[in-house]
Amino acid sequence: MADPAPAYLPIEDYAVIGDCGSAALISKHGSIDWLCWPDFHSPSIFAALLDAKEGGFFRIRPVGDYTVERRYVEDTNVLETTFTTEEGVLRLTDCMPVARPEAYDRAFWPDHEILRAVACTAGEVTVDVACDPRLDYARIDPPLSERGALGYFYNYGAQALIIRSEIPLTLSENRGALHGRMTLAAGDERVLAMTFEEGEPAVLPLLGAHAQQKIDDTIDYWQTWSARCTYEGPYRSAVVRSALTLKLMTFSQSGAIVAAPTTSLPEAIGGERNWDYRYCWLRDAALALRALFELGYDEEGQAFFAWLLHATRLTVPQLRVLYDVYGRIHLDEHTLDHLEGYR
């Protein structure tokens, strides 16, 4: 059976999730094709967006043919993808957990986590899972160890990428990729979690009801934030959606806002204008500041302005084209010649 997904999708076929620290791009076929941890500008974990064969991905979708509908849960950055097959309907919910401060008092939360919950809502659907991390822009194929109920660990130096799944997974014979299949009937639900840790201790992701509570907490966080928007003019839903995206691209530790969560996507296919936009570009700063204040998000606007004053003061009397999320300017530019590049 032919793969329903082409090697390279149009950029508009991707949705974004994030937690104000990093972001992931998910295709309409349920594949995380771009993820950098721990920060927006960190080396990639998955980069199939830039090299479909070697970049790495984390895909969840039905076996066989299907149609796709997608939406964000209302006023959130929680993504729902609905696959409809001849036999049934599968809903995939994706998020990077984030919550109000009091939620962190109830339990330990991993510093960096993605939750992927699948639910069969009608009929019967066979789910296919494939997870193939390629760290550091696909320059590192990390070793994998199976640790029973604790999940699968990809270790590299002091870093650990941890995969836990309620769908049984098996290791590929020739490399560290994970695969799994399970047939779900109406009402069946399963959760998969992936976390990234540096140093010790590592906080393992919890599945089942704990994971669902995190998804609910994340929905509550974003909806509470969206409700603060003071704009009441035309196209309010589109304005709120844009504000949510701007907030998602805010680095919470400093207040900086990245221009985009991606790098190396060409302005024109085959062109050379494909720079790294996972930094704060000053040409965008005034527009972002104005938008935040005019929408009533004074706290975010003040945090960004404070970061801007700090970062630019360090380079007086000159202003730099871009700064990283910590305000640093000594950023080495290099070309990823080993990657094929988008399309």
N, C-alpha and C positions, 0 to 999 in steps of 0.2 A: 504494500500500500504506500502511495506517495506521501511524503511529509506535507501536511497542510500549510506549514509555515515556510516561506522563502528564506534564503540565507540572510538577507538584509531587508528589514521592513522599513517603510517610510517612518521618519521620526515621529510623525503625528500618531502612529500606532503604538506609541509608548505612553504609559502613565508613570507618575512619580510618587513615591512614598518617602517619608523622612521623619526625623526626630529632632531637628534643629541642631544636628551635629554632623550628620551625613545623609546621603540619599541613595535610593536605588531606582533604576528604570526597569519597568516590567512591561513586556510586550503583550499584545492582545491574545497571544497564544500561551500565556501563563509562564513566560520565561523571564527570570531576572537576568538581563544581559549587561547590566552595568551596576557595579557596587564598589565603593571605596570605603575602607575602614582603616583607622578609627575616625578620621576627619574627612571633610569634603575633598581635600586635595591630596589625601593619602594615596599610595599605590593601590591598584584595583585588586579586588577579590574575584570578580567576574567582569570580563571585558569582551563578550561576544559581540557587543555593539561595534567594536573596532576590529575584531577578527573572528568571524563566525565559526571557524574551525578550531582555532587554538586559544581563543580568549577566555573560555570558561563561562558556565551558565548554571542556573538552577531552575528547572522547568517542572511544572505540574499542569497536566491537562488530561482530557479523556483519550482513550485509545480509539482510533478510527476517525471518521468524519464528524464535524460538529459546526455549529454556528456560534457566534460570540456576541454578547452584549456586556457593556461595562458601565460602571458608574462609581462615583465616590459616595459613600454613605453621606447623607445630607449634612452639609456644612462641616466636613471633616477631610482629612487626608488619609482616610482608610478606604482602600480600594476593593471593590467587589467585581469579579469577573464571572459571568454566567455562561456556561457551555451547555448547549442543547444538542443532544444526539438523537438518533432514532429510538434509542431505548430509554433515555431518561434525561434528567437535568442535573448538572453539577454546579455548585456555587463555590468559588474560591475567594477567600477574604485574605488580603495582605495588609500588613502594617508594620511599622517600626514603633514599638510601644513607647508611649510617653504619657505622663499623667500629672495630676495636681500633686503638690508636695506631700500631702498627707498620705497618698497611696504608697509612697516609698517607706513610710513608717510601718506598714503592715508586713512587708516581706523584703528580702534582698532582690534587687533587680540587676541583671547583667548590664554592663555599661553600654554594650552594643548588641542589638537583637533584632531579628526579623521573625515574625510569626506568620505562618501560612496555614489557614484552616480551610478544609474542604468539607462540604456537606452535600449529600445527594438529596435533592428536594422533590424529585419525582422519578418513578421508574427505577432503573438500575443502570449504573455507569461503572465501567472499569477505569480506574485512575492510573496514570503512568507518571512516575517520578524519576527524574534524572538530575543529579547534582555533581558538578565537575568543577571544583575550584581551581583556578590558576592564579597564584598570587603574583604581586609585583608586575602588573601588566603582562601576565602570562610568561614571565621569565622563570618562575618557580612552580614546579609541580610538587606540592607538599606531600610528605609522607603521611599515611593515614594509619591509625590504630583503632581497632574495635574494642570497646570497653563495656560490652554487655549492656545492661540497663542504663548505663551512663551515656551511651551513644557512641558516635564516631568522632575522633579527635584528629584534626590536621594540625601538626606541630611544625613550627619553623622558628628557631631561636626561642625568644621569650614569648612568642605569639602562639595562640591556640584558637583555631576555628572549630567550633563544636556543633555537630548536627545531631538532633534527637527527633525521632519520628514515631508516630503511632501507626504508620504504614511500614511494614517490614522492608528493610533495605538490604541489599547485598552489594558486595564489593566487586568491581570489574576485575577480570583476571590479569589484565596487562597494565593497569594503572589505578590511581586512587579516585576513581569515579564511583558514585553510588547510584543504584537503580532499584526500583521497586514497583510492583503492581498490586492493586487490590480492587475487588469488585464491591461497590457500595450499593445498598438498597435504600429506598426512600426512608429518610430519618437518620441514616448513619452519618456520623461526623468523625473526622480525624484531624489531628493537628501535627504540624511539623514546625520545628524551631531551629534557628541557627544563631549562634552568638559568636562574638569575637572578644578575646581577652588578651591583655598584655601583662605579663608578670603574674603574680599570685596574690590572693587566691582567685581561682576561676569560679564564677557563679554559674552553675548549670541551669539551663532553661527548664521550667516546669511545663508539663503538658496538661491535657484534660481541662478540668474546671479552672485551674489556675491560669492557664493560657487564655481561656475565654474571658476570665475576669480582667486580664490585661487588655484584651481587645475592647471590652466594654469601657474600661478606664480611659483608653486612648480615644474612643469615640466621644466620651464625656469631656475630655480635655479640649479637643478641637471644637466641639460645639459650644462649649463655654467661651472659648476664645473668640469664635465667630460672632457670638451674641454681643460682643463689645463693639462691633462695627457700628459707627454712627451714621453711615451713609444711608439715605432713604430715597435716593433719586431713581431714575430709569435704570433698568438692567441690574438691579441690586444683586441678584444671584451670581451674575458674572463678575461683579466687583468683589463680592465676598470670595468667590473662587480664586480670583487673582490675588487677593490679600492672603489667603491660605497658602498659596504657592510662595509668596514673598516671605511669609513667616517660616515656612519649611526651609527656605534657603538662608535663614538667619542662624548664625553660629552662636548658640546660647552662651558659651563661655566668655565671649568677648562683645557680642552685639553686632559684629560685622555681618554683612550680607554679601554672599557670593553672587556673581553675575549669572551663573548657571551651574548646575551640578555636573556638567559634562566637560570633556576635553576632546580635542582633535576631530570634531565634526566640521566638515568643510562648509564654507559659505556657499560654494557651488561645487557640485560633484566633480571630483578630479582637481579642484582648485587648491591653492596653497594657503588660503586664509582659514586655518583650522587651529587656532590658538587655544590655550588652556583658560577656560573661564571659571574655574573653581576658586577664584580669588575675588577680592573686592577691587573692581575697576572704578576709579574715581569719576569717570565720565557718567556712570550710572548712579552715583551716590546722591546727587541732588534730586533726581526723579524719585528714588526710593524713599528718601527722607520726606519729601513733599507728600507722597502717597500715604505713608504711615500716619503723619500728623493729620492730614485731611480726613482720614477714615476713623480718627479717634484713638489710634494706637500710640498714645503719647509715651508709654513706657518703652516700647520697642524703638520709637523714634529717638528718644533721649539716649538710650543705650547705644544706638548706632552713631549718633552725633558725638557722644563721649569717646567711642572707639576712634572715630574719624579724627577728632582733635588730637588724641594721643598718638595715633599712627603718623599723621602728617607733621606733628611737632618734632618727631624724631628725624625728619629729613629737611627741616627748615634750612635754607630758604627755598629749596626745591620741592616740588610735588612729583611723585612717581606715578607712572601709568597705573600700576597695580600694587597692592599689598596683600599678604596672606591674612588669614583670619585672626592671627595674633598680632598683626601690625608689622611683620618682618618684611624686609625688602631684598635681602640677599637670597634670591631665588634663581637657581640654575635652570637654564632652558636646554632641553635636549630633545632629540627626535627618536621616536620608537620605531626604528627601521625594521624590527623583527615582526611587527604587526602589519597585517594586510591593509588596514584602514577601512573606514566605513564605505561600503560599496566599491 
